[in-house]
Amino acid sequence: MANAVANPVLQLAGIRKSYGSGETESEILHGIDLRLERGEFAALIGPSGSGKSTLLNLIGLLDRPSGGQLFIDGEETGRLDDTGLTRLRGRRIGFVFQHHNLIPAFTAEENVAMPLLVAQGRPDTGMFVKAGKLLDQVGLADRKKYLANRLSGGQQQRVAIARALAMSPSLVLADEPTGNLDTHSADDVFALMREVNVQLKTTFLIVTHDPRLAHRCDRIIELIDGTIVADQPYPP
């Protein structure tokens, strides 16, 4: 008996996004079709104002499209209410931002455990054990009990990556994850994301303005004026 074909981690079909209404309506995204399979490591590039942030917000279920369909692990998100979207986002999608958004007064371990605490509603030993293992994995075994504001920028971003992996998501969205780092730290953070991608088969979509980093991804998707104008493996 043949194995069933797995659903893509992400699928967009004719996604549109408009703001305003009537004569003031402005369409930002114009019928986006996109598919990411499990284990892909893709870059999303494009000039400022091209719609990258809007697209990322839709994929991250932080906003709803005006038209089209968006699937996460085969689940059509347009049918979900806000509670359902929040639940799906928390369990299937991890986020890494340019500004790491850690809680300064919490330890690295507490920051990583936060998504687990939100999902479960109460703390337990297991979530801190998992947080500790994730910090081991990102090379911060000796920094677990450090307050976030005592860590370097590169270390804070490593904590943010560990936090993004806390719920074992299918998809990690990284929005300019190295934008605030020096070249050495940026290379380390990028290498870490790549290591996670290879070892765990986690799908990554990385928004970057840095062509040097984009060219280290397996696929480059270029967005201009709300339309995908190029989508090809790299090197082509």
Biotite code that builds the C-alpha atoms (Angstrom):
import biotite.structure as struc

atoms = struc.array([
    struc.Atom([0.000, 0.000, 0.000], chain_id="A", res_id=1, res_name="MET", atom_name="CA", element="C"),
    struc.Atom([1.473, 3.364, -0.993], chain_id="A", res_id=2, res_name="ALA", atom_name="CA", element="C"),
    struc.Atom([2.258, 5.865, 1.735], chain_id="A", res_id=3, res_name="ASN", atom_name="CA", element="C"),
    struc.Atom([-0.055, 8.863, 1.888], chain_id="A", res_id=4, res_name="ALA", atom_name="CA", element="C"),
    struc.Atom([1.462, 12.118, 0.675], chain_id="A", res_id=5, res_name="VAL", atom_name="CA", element="C"),
    struc.Atom([2.108, 14.403, 3.644], chain_id="A", res_id=6, res_name="ALA", atom_name="CA", element="C"),
    struc.Atom([0.504, 17.802, 3.694], chain_id="A", res_id=7, res_name="ASN", atom_name="CA", element="C"),
    struc.Atom([2.847, 20.752, 3.113], chain_id="A", res_id=8, res_name="PRO", atom_name="CA", element="C"),
    struc.Atom([3.775, 22.665, 6.253], chain_id="A", res_id=9, res_name="VAL", atom_name="CA", element="C"),
    struc.Atom([2.515, 25.856, 4.605], chain_id="A", res_id=10, res_name="LEU", atom_name="CA", element="C"),
    struc.Atom([0.291, 26.439, 1.603], chain_id="A", res_id=11, res_name="GLN", atom_name="CA", element="C"),
    struc.Atom([-1.086, 29.738, 0.349], chain_id="A", res_id=12, res_name="LEU", atom_name="CA", element="C"),
    struc.Atom([-3.604, 29.802, -2.492], chain_id="A", res_id=13, res_name="ALA", atom_name="CA", element="C"),
    struc.Atom([-4.543, 33.146, -4.036], chain_id="A", res_id=14, res_name="GLY", atom_name="CA", element="C"),
    struc.Atom([-3.860, 35.099, -0.839], chain_id="A", res_id=15, res_name="ILE", atom_name="CA", element="C"),
    struc.Atom([-4.853, 38.751, -0.999], chain_id="A", res_id=16, res_name="ARG", atom_name="CA", element="C"),
    struc.Atom([-4.718, 41.457, 1.632], chain_id="A", res_id=17, res_name="LYS", atom_name="CA", element="C"),
    struc.Atom([-6.371, 44.852, 1.468], chain_id="A", res_id=18, res_name="SER", atom_name="CA", element="C"),
    struc.Atom([-6.676, 47.713, 3.933], chain_id="A", res_id=19, res_name="TYR", atom_name="CA", element="C"),
    struc.Atom([-9.389, 50.345, 4.028], chain_id="A", res_id=20, res_name="GLY", atom_name="CA", element="C"),
    struc.Atom([-12.693, 50.124, 2.211], chain_id="A", res_id=21, res_name="SER", atom_name="CA", element="C"),
    struc.Atom([-14.521, 51.627, -0.719], chain_id="A", res_id=22, res_name="GLY", atom_name="CA", element="C"),
    struc.Atom([-12.583, 54.363, -2.494], chain_id="A", res_id=23, res_name="GLU", atom_name="CA", element="C"),
    struc.Atom([-9.812, 54.232, 0.107], chain_id="A", res_id=24, res_name="THR", atom_name="CA", element="C"),
    struc.Atom([-9.238, 50.483, -0.200], chain_id="A", res_id=25, res_name="GLU", atom_name="CA", element="C"),
    struc.Atom([-5.650, 49.549, -1.021], chain_id="A", res_id=26, res_name="SER", atom_name="CA", element="C"),
    struc.Atom([-4.595, 46.016, -1.912], chain_id="A", res_id=27, res_name="GLU", atom_name="CA", element="C"),
    struc.Atom([-1.146, 45.126, -0.530], chain_id="A", res_id=28, res_name="ILE", atom_name="CA", element="C"),
    struc.Atom([-0.872, 41.464, -1.566], chain_id="A", res_id=29, res_name="LEU", atom_name="CA", element="C"),
    struc.Atom([-2.156, 40.368, -4.962], chain_id="A", res_id=30, res_name="HIS", atom_name="CA", element="C"),
    struc.Atom([-2.972, 36.667, -5.128], chain_id="A", res_id=31, res_name="GLY", atom_name="CA", element="C"),
    struc.Atom([0.011, 34.982, -3.453], chain_id="A", res_id=32, res_name="ILE", atom_name="CA", element="C"),
    struc.Atom([0.559, 31.272, -4.133], chain_id="A", res_id=33, res_name="ASP", atom_name="CA", element="C"),
    struc.Atom([3.242, 29.614, -2.010], chain_id="A", res_id=34, res_name="LEU", atom_name="CA", element="C"),
    struc.Atom([4.026, 26.150, -0.714], chain_id="A", res_id=35, res_name="ARG", atom_name="CA", element="C"),
    struc.Atom([6.675, 25.104, 1.825], chain_id="A", res_id=36, res_name="LEU", atom_name="CA", element="C"),
    struc.Atom([7.395, 21.454, 2.523], chain_id="A", res_id=37, res_name="GLU", atom_name="CA", element="C"),
    struc.Atom([8.697, 19.936, 5.729], chain_id="A", res_id=38, res_name="ARG", atom_name="CA", element="C"),
    struc.Atom([12.396, 20.673, 6.230], chain_id="A", res_id=39, res_name="GLY", atom_name="CA", element="C"),
    struc.Atom([12.669, 23.527, 3.721], chain_id="A", res_id=40, res_name="GLU", atom_name="CA", element="C"),
    struc.Atom([14.978, 26.450, 4.529], chain_id="A", res_id=41, res_name="PHE", atom_name="CA", element="C"),
    struc.Atom([13.798, 29.436, 2.510], chain_id="A", res_id=42, res_name="ALA", atom_name="CA", element="C"),
    struc.Atom([14.525, 33.163, 2.377], chain_id="A", res_id=43, res_name="ALA", atom_name="CA", element="C"),
    struc.Atom([11.898, 35.810, 1.666], chain_id="A", res_id=44, res_name="LEU", atom_name="CA", element="C"),
    struc.Atom([13.447, 38.933, 0.155], chain_id="A", res_id=45, res_name="ILE", atom_name="CA", element="C"),
    struc.Atom([12.220, 42.172, -1.358], chain_id="A", res_id=46, res_name="GLY", atom_name="CA", element="C"),
    struc.Atom([12.563, 45.933, -0.977], chain_id="A", res_id=47, res_name="PRO", atom_name="CA", element="C"),
    struc.Atom([10.927, 47.900, 1.817], chain_id="A", res_id=48, res_name="SER", atom_name="CA", element="C"),
    struc.Atom([7.217, 48.281, 1.116], chain_id="A", res_id=49, res_name="GLY", atom_name="CA", element="C"),
    struc.Atom([7.030, 45.104, -0.962], chain_id="A", res_id=50, res_name="SER", atom_name="CA", element="C"),
    struc.Atom([4.584, 43.433, 1.433], chain_id="A", res_id=51, res_name="GLY", atom_name="CA", element="C"),
    struc.Atom([6.970, 41.109, 3.283], chain_id="A", res_id=52, res_name="LYS", atom_name="CA", element="C"),
    struc.Atom([5.785, 42.098, 6.757], chain_id="A", res_id=53, res_name="SER", atom_name="CA", element="C"),
    struc.Atom([2.139, 41.875, 5.709], chain_id="A", res_id=54, res_name="THR", atom_name="CA", element="C"),
    struc.Atom([2.727, 38.412, 4.272], chain_id="A", res_id=55, res_name="LEU", atom_name="CA", element="C"),
    struc.Atom([4.609, 37.266, 7.357], chain_id="A", res_id=56, res_name="LEU", atom_name="CA", element="C"),
    struc.Atom([1.792, 38.472, 9.622], chain_id="A", res_id=57, res_name="ASN", atom_name="CA", element="C"),
    struc.Atom([-0.701, 36.446, 7.597], chain_id="A", res_id=58, res_name="LEU", atom_name="CA", element="C"),
    struc.Atom([1.449, 33.312, 7.614], chain_id="A", res_id=59, res_name="ILE", atom_name="CA", element="C"),
    struc.Atom([1.996, 33.742, 11.354], chain_id="A", res_id=60, res_name="GLY", atom_name="CA", element="C"),
    struc.Atom([-1.805, 33.966, 11.861], chain_id="A", res_id=61, res_name="LEU", atom_name="CA", element="C"),
    struc.Atom([-1.445, 37.421, 13.381], chain_id="A", res_id=62, res_name="LEU", atom_name="CA", element="C"),
    struc.Atom([-3.815, 38.834, 10.764], chain_id="A", res_id=63, res_name="ASP", atom_name="CA", element="C"),
    struc.Atom([-6.406, 37.426, 8.383], chain_id="A", res_id=64, res_name="ARG", atom_name="CA", element="C"),
    struc.Atom([-6.241, 37.611, 4.587], chain_id="A", res_id=65, res_name="PRO", atom_name="CA", element="C"),
    struc.Atom([-8.884, 39.468, 2.599], chain_id="A", res_id=66, res_name="SER", atom_name="CA", element="C"),
    struc.Atom([-9.114, 36.597, 0.132], chain_id="A", res_id=67, res_name="GLY", atom_name="CA", element="C"),
    struc.Atom([-7.651, 33.206, -0.697], chain_id="A", res_id=68, res_name="GLY", atom_name="CA", element="C"),
    struc.Atom([-6.831, 30.215, 1.480], chain_id="A", res_id=69, res_name="GLN", atom_name="CA", element="C"),
    struc.Atom([-4.033, 29.616, 3.976], chain_id="A", res_id=70, res_name="LEU", atom_name="CA", element="C"),
    struc.Atom([-3.215, 26.126, 5.246], chain_id="A", res_id=71, res_name="PHE", atom_name="CA", element="C"),
    struc.Atom([-0.887, 25.179, 8.130], chain_id="A", res_id=72, res_name="ILE", atom_name="CA", element="C"),
    struc.Atom([-0.069, 21.458, 8.178], chain_id="A", res_id=73, res_name="ASP", atom_name="CA", element="C"),
    struc.Atom([-3.107, 20.874, 5.990], chain_id="A", res_id=74, res_name="GLY", atom_name="CA", element="C"),
    struc.Atom([-5.515, 22.803, 8.241], chain_id="A", res_id=75, res_name="GLU", atom_name="CA", element="C"),
    struc.Atom([-7.475, 25.542, 6.485], chain_id="A", res_id=76, res_name="GLU", atom_name="CA", element="C"),
    struc.Atom([-7.167, 28.533, 8.781], chain_id="A", res_id=77, res_name="THR", atom_name="CA", element="C"),
    struc.Atom([-10.034, 30.552, 7.331], chain_id="A", res_id=78, res_name="GLY", atom_name="CA", element="C"),
    struc.Atom([-12.491, 28.283, 9.146], chain_id="A", res_id=79, res_name="ARG", atom_name="CA", element="C"),
    struc.Atom([-11.024, 28.999, 12.572], chain_id="A", res_id=80, res_name="LEU", atom_name="CA", element="C"),
    struc.Atom([-12.227, 31.609, 15.047], chain_id="A", res_id=81, res_name="ASP", atom_name="CA", element="C"),
    struc.Atom([-9.736, 33.760, 16.952], chain_id="A", res_id=82, res_name="ASP", atom_name="CA", element="C"),
    struc.Atom([-9.353, 31.146, 19.695], chain_id="A", res_id=83, res_name="THR", atom_name="CA", element="C"),
    struc.Atom([-8.645, 28.459, 17.123], chain_id="A", res_id=84, res_name="GLY", atom_name="CA", element="C"),
    struc.Atom([-6.082, 30.654, 15.355], chain_id="A", res_id=85, res_name="LEU", atom_name="CA", element="C"),
    struc.Atom([-4.331, 31.391, 18.647], chain_id="A", res_id=86, res_name="THR", atom_name="CA", element="C"),
    struc.Atom([-4.184, 27.703, 19.500], chain_id="A", res_id=87, res_name="ARG", atom_name="CA", element="C"),
    struc.Atom([-2.867, 26.722, 16.062], chain_id="A", res_id=88, res_name="LEU", atom_name="CA", element="C"),
    struc.Atom([-0.302, 29.521, 16.089], chain_id="A", res_id=89, res_name="ARG", atom_name="CA", element="C"),
    struc.Atom([0.955, 28.553, 19.529], chain_id="A", res_id=90, res_name="GLY", atom_name="CA", element="C"),
    struc.Atom([1.382, 24.891, 18.653], chain_id="A", res_id=91, res_name="ARG", atom_name="CA", element="C"),
    struc.Atom([2.561, 24.941, 15.043], chain_id="A", res_id=92, res_name="ARG", atom_name="CA", element="C"),
    struc.Atom([4.471, 28.204, 14.505], chain_id="A", res_id=93, res_name="ILE", atom_name="CA", element="C"),
    struc.Atom([7.591, 29.578, 16.174], chain_id="A", res_id=94, res_name="GLY", atom_name="CA", element="C"),
    struc.Atom([8.734, 33.191, 15.831], chain_id="A", res_id=95, res_name="PHE", atom_name="CA", element="C"),
    struc.Atom([12.197, 34.763, 15.870], chain_id="A", res_id=96, res_name="VAL", atom_name="CA", element="C"),
    struc.Atom([12.237, 38.546, 15.546], chain_id="A", res_id=97, res_name="PHE", atom_name="CA", element="C"),
    struc.Atom([14.938, 41.134, 14.900], chain_id="A", res_id=98, res_name="GLN", atom_name="CA", element="C"),
    struc.Atom([14.287, 42.394, 18.416], chain_id="A", res_id=99, res_name="HIS", atom_name="CA", element="C"),
    struc.Atom([14.420, 39.222, 20.474], chain_id="A", res_id=100, res_name="HIS", atom_name="CA", element="C"),
    struc.Atom([11.482, 40.295, 22.695], chain_id="A", res_id=101, res_name="ASN", atom_name="CA", element="C"),
    struc.Atom([12.752, 38.461, 25.762], chain_id="A", res_id=102, res_name="LEU", atom_name="CA", element="C"),
    struc.Atom([11.474, 39.407, 29.214], chain_id="A", res_id=103, res_name="ILE", atom_name="CA", element="C"),
    struc.Atom([14.521, 41.142, 30.764], chain_id="A", res_id=104, res_name="PRO", atom_name="CA", element="C"),
    struc.Atom([13.731, 40.222, 34.370], chain_id="A", res_id=105, res_name="ALA", atom_name="CA", element="C"),
    struc.Atom([13.314, 36.512, 33.532], chain_id="A", res_id=106, res_name="PHE", atom_name="CA", element="C"),
    struc.Atom([16.141, 34.027, 33.221], chain_id="A", res_id=107, res_name="THR", atom_name="CA", element="C"),
    struc.Atom([17.019, 32.447, 29.891], chain_id="A", res_id=108, res_name="ALA", atom_name="CA", element="C"),
    struc.Atom([15.337, 29.249, 31.082], chain_id="A", res_id=109, res_name="GLU", atom_name="CA", element="C"),
    struc.Atom([12.158, 31.069, 32.105], chain_id="A", res_id=110, res_name="GLU", atom_name="CA", element="C"),
    struc.Atom([11.961, 32.876, 28.773], chain_id="A", res_id=111, res_name="ASN", atom_name="CA", element="C"),
    struc.Atom([12.247, 29.603, 26.853], chain_id="A", res_id=112, res_name="VAL", atom_name="CA", element="C"),
    struc.Atom([9.626, 27.944, 29.057], chain_id="A", res_id=113, res_name="ALA", atom_name="CA", element="C"),
    struc.Atom([7.114, 30.761, 28.509], chain_id="A", res_id=114, res_name="MET", atom_name="CA", element="C"),
    struc.Atom([5.309, 29.248, 25.468], chain_id="A", res_id=115, res_name="PRO", atom_name="CA", element="C"),
    struc.Atom([4.924, 25.977, 27.369], chain_id="A", res_id=116, res_name="LEU", atom_name="CA", element="C"),
    struc.Atom([3.508, 27.828, 30.364], chain_id="A", res_id=117, res_name="LEU", atom_name="CA", element="C"),
    struc.Atom([1.043, 29.727, 28.162], chain_id="A", res_id=118, res_name="VAL", atom_name="CA", element="C"),
    struc.Atom([-0.106, 26.490, 26.510], chain_id="A", res_id=119, res_name="ALA", atom_name="CA", element="C"),
    struc.Atom([-0.436, 24.543, 29.763], chain_id="A", res_id=120, res_name="GLN", atom_name="CA", element="C"),
    struc.Atom([-1.661, 27.317, 32.018], chain_id="A", res_id=121, res_name="GLY", atom_name="CA", element="C"),
    struc.Atom([0.486, 26.378, 35.015], chain_id="A", res_id=122, res_name="ARG", atom_name="CA", element="C"),
    struc.Atom([4.183, 25.673, 35.570], chain_id="A", res_id=123, res_name="PRO", atom_name="CA", element="C"),
    struc.Atom([5.643, 22.232, 36.167], chain_id="A", res_id=124, res_name="ASP", atom_name="CA", element="C"),
    struc.Atom([9.078, 20.650, 36.297], chain_id="A", res_id=125, res_name="THR", atom_name="CA", element="C"),
    struc.Atom([8.807, 19.151, 32.828], chain_id="A", res_id=126, res_name="GLY", atom_name="CA", element="C"),
    struc.Atom([8.611, 22.461, 31.017], chain_id="A", res_id=127, res_name="MET", atom_name="CA", element="C"),
    struc.Atom([11.804, 23.693, 32.656], chain_id="A", res_id=128, res_name="PHE", atom_name="CA", element="C"),
    struc.Atom([13.547, 20.421, 31.862], chain_id="A", res_id=129, res_name="VAL", atom_name="CA", element="C"),
    struc.Atom([12.608, 20.912, 28.197], chain_id="A", res_id=130, res_name="LYS", atom_name="CA", element="C"),
    struc.Atom([13.692, 24.564, 28.299], chain_id="A", res_id=131, res_name="ALA", atom_name="CA", element="C"),
    struc.Atom([17.043, 23.511, 29.747], chain_id="A", res_id=132, res_name="GLY", atom_name="CA", element="C"),
    struc.Atom([17.563, 20.923, 27.011], chain_id="A", res_id=133, res_name="LYS", atom_name="CA", element="C"),
    struc.Atom([16.782, 23.503, 24.333], chain_id="A", res_id=134, res_name="LEU", atom_name="CA", element="C"),
    struc.Atom([19.311, 25.899, 25.843], chain_id="A", res_id=135, res_name="LEU", atom_name="CA", element="C"),
    struc.Atom([21.850, 23.068, 25.820], chain_id="A", res_id=136, res_name="ASP", atom_name="CA", element="C"),
    struc.Atom([21.073, 22.576, 22.149], chain_id="A", res_id=137, res_name="GLN", atom_name="CA", element="C"),
    struc.Atom([21.669, 26.235, 21.280], chain_id="A", res_id=138, res_name="VAL", atom_name="CA", element="C"),
    struc.Atom([24.971, 26.331, 23.182], chain_id="A", res_id=139, res_name="GLY", atom_name="CA", element="C"),
    struc.Atom([23.843, 28.121, 26.339], chain_id="A", res_id=140, res_name="LEU", atom_name="CA", element="C"),
    struc.Atom([24.137, 25.332, 28.902], chain_id="A", res_id=141, res_name="ALA", atom_name="CA", element="C"),
    struc.Atom([26.090, 27.645, 31.210], chain_id="A", res_id=142, res_name="ASP", atom_name="CA", element="C"),
    struc.Atom([23.651, 30.580, 30.834], chain_id="A", res_id=143, res_name="ARG", atom_name="CA", element="C"),
    struc.Atom([20.332, 29.014, 31.840], chain_id="A", res_id=144, res_name="LYS", atom_name="CA", element="C"),
    struc.Atom([20.019, 30.945, 35.094], chain_id="A", res_id=145, res_name="LYS", atom_name="CA", element="C"),
    struc.Atom([21.267, 34.255, 33.686], chain_id="A", res_id=146, res_name="TYR", atom_name="CA", element="C"),
    struc.Atom([18.765, 37.073, 33.425], chain_id="A", res_id=147, res_name="LEU", atom_name="CA", element="C"),
    struc.Atom([18.050, 37.913, 29.803], chain_id="A", res_id=148, res_name="ALA", atom_name="CA", element="C"),
    struc.Atom([19.427, 41.438, 30.209], chain_id="A", res_id=149, res_name="ASN", atom_name="CA", element="C"),
    struc.Atom([22.798, 40.008, 31.258], chain_id="A", res_id=150, res_name="ARG", atom_name="CA", element="C"),
    struc.Atom([23.273, 38.169, 27.976], chain_id="A", res_id=151, res_name="LEU", atom_name="CA", element="C"),
    struc.Atom([24.980, 39.478, 24.844], chain_id="A", res_id=152, res_name="SER", atom_name="CA", element="C"),
    struc.Atom([22.929, 40.246, 21.739], chain_id="A", res_id=153, res_name="GLY", atom_name="CA", element="C"),
    struc.Atom([23.958, 36.986, 20.085], chain_id="A", res_id=154, res_name="GLY", atom_name="CA", element="C"),
    struc.Atom([23.151, 35.000, 23.228], chain_id="A", res_id=155, res_name="GLN", atom_name="CA", element="C"),
    struc.Atom([19.756, 36.667, 23.531], chain_id="A", res_id=156, res_name="GLN", atom_name="CA", element="C"),
    struc.Atom([18.946, 35.692, 19.967], chain_id="A", res_id=157, res_name="GLN", atom_name="CA", element="C"),
    struc.Atom([19.963, 32.095, 20.753], chain_id="A", res_id=158, res_name="ARG", atom_name="CA", element="C"),
    struc.Atom([17.497, 32.164, 23.650], chain_id="A", res_id=159, res_name="VAL", atom_name="CA", element="C"),
    struc.Atom([14.860, 33.502, 21.241], chain_id="A", res_id=160, res_name="ALA", atom_name="CA", element="C"),
    struc.Atom([15.510, 30.583, 18.880], chain_id="A", res_id=161, res_name="ILE", atom_name="CA", element="C"),
    struc.Atom([15.225, 28.107, 21.745], chain_id="A", res_id=162, res_name="ALA", atom_name="CA", element="C"),
    struc.Atom([11.960, 29.762, 22.777], chain_id="A", res_id=163, res_name="ARG", atom_name="CA", element="C"),
    struc.Atom([10.662, 29.484, 19.195], chain_id="A", res_id=164, res_name="ALA", atom_name="CA", element="C"),
    struc.Atom([11.307, 25.724, 19.346], chain_id="A", res_id=165, res_name="LEU", atom_name="CA", element="C"),
    struc.Atom([9.667, 25.161, 22.739], chain_id="A", res_id=166, res_name="ALA", atom_name="CA", element="C"),
    struc.Atom([6.406, 23.850, 21.271], chain_id="A", res_id=167, res_name="MET", atom_name="CA", element="C"),
    struc.Atom([8.183, 21.765, 18.590], chain_id="A", res_id=168, res_name="SER", atom_name="CA", element="C"),
    struc.Atom([6.612, 23.824, 15.766], chain_id="A", res_id=169, res_name="PRO", atom_name="CA", element="C"),
    struc.Atom([6.380, 22.705, 12.160], chain_id="A", res_id=170, res_name="SER", atom_name="CA", element="C"),
    struc.Atom([7.303, 26.180, 10.923], chain_id="A", res_id=171, res_name="LEU", atom_name="CA", element="C"),
    struc.Atom([9.623, 28.888, 12.245], chain_id="A", res_id=172, res_name="VAL", atom_name="CA", element="C"),
    struc.Atom([9.201, 32.427, 10.911], chain_id="A", res_id=173, res_name="LEU", atom_name="CA", element="C"),
    struc.Atom([12.338, 34.528, 11.350], chain_id="A", res_id=174, res_name="ALA", atom_name="CA", element="C"),
    struc.Atom([11.938, 38.257, 10.664], chain_id="A", res_id=175, res_name="ASP", atom_name="CA", element="C"),
    struc.Atom([15.377, 39.847, 10.137], chain_id="A", res_id=176, res_name="GLU", atom_name="CA", element="C"),
    struc.Atom([16.771, 37.563, 12.882], chain_id="A", res_id=177, res_name="PRO", atom_name="CA", element="C"),
    struc.Atom([20.337, 38.831, 12.456], chain_id="A", res_id=178, res_name="THR", atom_name="CA", element="C"),
    struc.Atom([19.495, 42.488, 11.769], chain_id="A", res_id=179, res_name="GLY", atom_name="CA", element="C"),
    struc.Atom([20.792, 43.775, 15.123], chain_id="A", res_id=180, res_name="ASN", atom_name="CA", element="C"),
    struc.Atom([23.896, 41.572, 15.298], chain_id="A", res_id=181, res_name="LEU", atom_name="CA", element="C"),
    struc.Atom([27.501, 42.011, 14.234], chain_id="A", res_id=182, res_name="ASP", atom_name="CA", element="C"),
    struc.Atom([28.733, 39.824, 11.398], chain_id="A", res_id=183, res_name="THR", atom_name="CA", element="C"),
    struc.Atom([30.261, 37.156, 13.631], chain_id="A", res_id=184, res_name="HIS", atom_name="CA", element="C"),
    struc.Atom([27.166, 36.845, 15.828], chain_id="A", res_id=185, res_name="SER", atom_name="CA", element="C"),
    struc.Atom([24.914, 36.887, 12.765], chain_id="A", res_id=186, res_name="ALA", atom_name="CA", element="C"),
    struc.Atom([26.852, 34.001, 11.239], chain_id="A", res_id=187, res_name="ASP", atom_name="CA", element="C"),
    struc.Atom([26.586, 32.038, 14.498], chain_id="A", res_id=188, res_name="ASP", atom_name="CA", element="C"),
    struc.Atom([22.829, 32.589, 14.764], chain_id="A", res_id=189, res_name="VAL", atom_name="CA", element="C"),
    struc.Atom([22.295, 31.679, 11.121], chain_id="A", res_id=190, res_name="PHE", atom_name="CA", element="C"),
    struc.Atom([24.378, 28.516, 11.541], chain_id="A", res_id=191, res_name="ALA", atom_name="CA", element="C"),
    struc.Atom([22.280, 27.585, 14.565], chain_id="A", res_id=192, res_name="LEU", atom_name="CA", element="C"),
    struc.Atom([19.027, 27.942, 12.632], chain_id="A", res_id=193, res_name="MET", atom_name="CA", element="C"),
    struc.Atom([20.486, 25.816, 9.868], chain_id="A", res_id=194, res_name="ARG", atom_name="CA", element="C"),
    struc.Atom([21.542, 23.159, 12.380], chain_id="A", res_id=195, res_name="GLU", atom_name="CA", element="C"),
    struc.Atom([18.024, 23.042, 13.830], chain_id="A", res_id=196, res_name="VAL", atom_name="CA", element="C"),
    struc.Atom([16.588, 22.808, 10.314], chain_id="A", res_id=197, res_name="ASN", atom_name="CA", element="C"),
    struc.Atom([18.798, 19.847, 9.422], chain_id="A", res_id=198, res_name="VAL", atom_name="CA", element="C"),
    struc.Atom([18.490, 17.950, 12.696], chain_id="A", res_id=199, res_name="GLN", atom_name="CA", element="C"),
    struc.Atom([14.778, 18.453, 13.419], chain_id="A", res_id=200, res_name="LEU", atom_name="CA", element="C"),
    struc.Atom([13.490, 18.930, 9.840], chain_id="A", res_id=201, res_name="LYS", atom_name="CA", element="C"),
    struc.Atom([11.834, 22.161, 11.011], chain_id="A", res_id=202, res_name="THR", atom_name="CA", element="C"),
    struc.Atom([10.757, 24.390, 8.128], chain_id="A", res_id=203, res_name="THR", atom_name="CA", element="C"),
    struc.Atom([12.216, 27.917, 8.204], chain_id="A", res_id=204, res_name="PHE", atom_name="CA", element="C"),
    struc.Atom([11.053, 31.022, 6.352], chain_id="A", res_id=205, res_name="LEU", atom_name="CA", element="C"),
    struc.Atom([13.581, 33.798, 6.905], chain_id="A", res_id=206, res_name="ILE", atom_name="CA", element="C"),
    struc.Atom([12.904, 37.420, 5.980], chain_id="A", res_id=207, res_name="VAL", atom_name="CA", element="C"),
    struc.Atom([16.181, 39.205, 5.340], chain_id="A", res_id=208, res_name="THR", atom_name="CA", element="C"),
    struc.Atom([17.599, 42.231, 3.552], chain_id="A", res_id=209, res_name="HIS", atom_name="CA", element="C"),
    struc.Atom([21.075, 40.657, 3.673], chain_id="A", res_id=210, res_name="ASP", atom_name="CA", element="C"),
    struc.Atom([21.841, 38.971, 0.317], chain_id="A", res_id=211, res_name="PRO", atom_name="CA", element="C"),
    struc.Atom([24.805, 37.194, 1.924], chain_id="A", res_id=212, res_name="ARG", atom_name="CA", element="C"),
    struc.Atom([22.448, 35.350, 4.271], chain_id="A", res_id=213, res_name="LEU", atom_name="CA", element="C"),
    struc.Atom([19.735, 34.820, 1.659], chain_id="A", res_id=214, res_name="ALA", atom_name="CA", element="C"),
    struc.Atom([22.247, 33.097, -0.582], chain_id="A", res_id=215, res_name="HIS", atom_name="CA", element="C"),
    struc.Atom([22.968, 30.586, 2.184], chain_id="A", res_id=216, res_name="ARG", atom_name="CA", element="C"),
    struc.Atom([19.349, 29.387, 2.087], chain_id="A", res_id=217, res_name="CYS", atom_name="CA", element="C"),
    struc.Atom([18.120, 26.568, -0.154], chain_id="A", res_id=218, res_name="ASP", atom_name="CA", element="C"),
    struc.Atom([15.423, 28.666, -1.780], chain_id="A", res_id=219, res_name="ARG", atom_name="CA", element="C"),
    struc.Atom([14.899, 32.371, -2.396], chain_id="A", res_id=220, res_name="ILE", atom_name="CA", element="C"),
    struc.Atom([11.420, 33.851, -2.755], chain_id="A", res_id=221, res_name="ILE", atom_name="CA", element="C"),
    struc.Atom([11.338, 37.444, -3.986], chain_id="A", res_id=222, res_name="GLU", atom_name="CA", element="C"),
    struc.Atom([8.369, 39.695, -3.328], chain_id="A", res_id=223, res_name="LEU", atom_name="CA", element="C"),
    struc.Atom([7.920, 43.017, -5.123], chain_id="A", res_id=224, res_name="ILE", atom_name="CA", element="C"),
    struc.Atom([4.824, 45.224, -4.928], chain_id="A", res_id=225, res_name="ASP", atom_name="CA", element="C"),
    struc.Atom([2.786, 42.478, -3.299], chain_id="A", res_id=226, res_name="GLY", atom_name="CA", element="C"),
    struc.Atom([3.564, 39.855, -5.942], chain_id="A", res_id=227, res_name="THR", atom_name="CA", element="C"),
    struc.Atom([6.040, 36.962, -5.947], chain_id="A", res_id=228, res_name="ILE", atom_name="CA", element="C"),
    struc.Atom([8.285, 37.726, -8.911], chain_id="A", res_id=229, res_name="VAL", atom_name="CA", element="C"),
    struc.Atom([10.843, 34.956, -8.382], chain_id="A", res_id=230, res_name="ALA", atom_name="CA", element="C"),
    struc.Atom([10.909, 31.663, -6.494], chain_id="A", res_id=231, res_name="ASP", atom_name="CA", element="C"),
    struc.Atom([13.781, 29.339, -7.133], chain_id="A", res_id=232, res_name="GLN", atom_name="CA", element="C"),
    struc.Atom([16.275, 27.086, -5.401], chain_id="A", res_id=233, res_name="PRO", atom_name="CA", element="C"),
    struc.Atom([19.670, 28.562, -4.608], chain_id="A", res_id=234, res_name="TYR", atom_name="CA", element="C"),
    struc.Atom([21.992, 28.138, -6.312], chain_id="A", res_id=235, res_name="PRO", atom_name="CA", element="C"),
    struc.Atom([19.582, 28.134, -9.275], chain_id="A", res_id=236, res_name="PRO", atom_name="CA", element="C"),
])
